[in-house]
Amino acid sequence: MLINVKYMGLLALNTNISEEQVEFDGVTVRAFLEFLYEKYGDEFKDTLVEPGGAFRMLVTVNSQAASYETMLYDGDKISFLVIVHGG
């Protein structure tokens, strides 16, 4: 299946792109992230997740908050959005 991916912030810097289409054979966000970790390496993974596995960024599928178990379908758009906070 074809997944549309949007990278923001440090992930865009890590990948040197802001968007891409990826051919992927898995079914969950977890499997897709494992695919991306292999493709882009440890720096990508360390930017995206805490050592315990919690997301450092908001991960969405078709503009809806996603979890590791969110199912992916052909044509879905997964986005990695920077969480901005402060005072």
C-alpha positions as CSV (number, residue, x, y, z in Angstrom):
1,M,0.0,0.0,0.0
2,L,1.0,3.6,-0.5
3,I,1.3,5.8,2.6
4,N,1.7,9.6,2.4
5,V,4.1,10.9,5.1
6,K,4.6,14.5,6.4
7,Y,7.7,15.3,8.5
8,M,8.0,18.5,10.6
9,G,10.7,20.0,12.8
10,L,13.7,17.9,13.5
11,L,12.3,14.9,11.6
12,A,12.3,17.0,8.4
13,L,15.9,17.8,9.1
14,N,16.8,14.2,9.8
15,T,15.2,13.0,6.6
16,N,16.1,16.1,4.5
17,I,12.5,16.1,3.2
18,S,9.2,17.4,4.4
19,E,6.9,14.9,2.6
20,E,7.2,11.6,0.8
21,Q,5.1,8.7,-0.4
22,V,6.2,5.3,0.9
23,E,5.3,1.8,-0.4
24,F,4.6,-0.2,2.8
25,D,3.4,-3.8,3.4
26,G,2.5,-3.7,7.1
27,V,-0.7,-2.8,8.8
28,T,-0.1,-0.7,12.0
29,V,1.6,2.5,12.9
30,R,4.0,0.5,15.0
31,A,5.1,-1.6,12.0
32,F,5.4,1.6,9.8
33,L,7.6,3.3,12.4
34,E,9.9,0.2,12.5
35,F,10.1,0.5,8.7
36,L,11.1,4.2,9.0
37,Y,13.6,3.5,11.8
38,E,15.4,1.1,9.5
39,K,15.2,3.6,6.6
40,Y,16.4,6.7,8.6
41,G,18.3,5.2,11.6
42,D,18.7,5.9,15.3
43,E,18.7,9.7,15.1
44,F,15.2,9.5,13.5
45,K,14.0,7.2,16.2
46,D,15.5,9.2,19.1
47,T,13.9,12.3,17.7
48,L,10.4,10.7,17.5
49,V,10.2,8.6,20.7
50,E,11.3,8.7,24.3
51,P,13.6,5.9,25.6
52,G,10.4,4.3,27.1
53,G,8.6,4.4,23.8
54,A,6.3,7.4,24.3
55,F,6.0,9.7,21.3
56,R,7.9,13.1,21.6
57,M,5.7,14.4,18.7
58,L,2.0,14.1,17.9
59,V,1.5,11.3,15.4
60,T,-1.6,11.5,13.3
61,V,-3.2,9.4,10.7
62,N,-5.6,11.3,8.4
63,S,-5.5,14.2,10.9
64,Q,-6.6,12.0,13.8
65,A,-4.3,11.3,16.8
66,A,-2.8,7.9,16.4
67,S,-1.3,5.2,18.6
68,Y,1.1,2.4,17.9
69,E,-1.9,0.1,17.2
70,T,-3.7,2.4,14.7
71,M,-4.4,0.5,11.5
72,L,-3.1,1.9,8.2
73,Y,-4.8,1.6,4.8
74,D,-3.8,2.4,1.3
75,G,-3.6,6.2,0.7
76,D,-3.5,7.1,4.4
77,K,-1.6,10.2,5.5
78,I,0.6,9.9,8.5
79,S,2.0,13.2,10.0
80,F,4.6,13.9,12.7
81,L,3.7,17.2,14.3
82,V,5.9,19.1,16.6
83,I,4.4,19.7,20.1
84,V,4.9,23.3,21.0
85,H,4.4,24.4,24.6
86,G,5.6,27.2,26.8
87,G,4.4,30.3,28.5
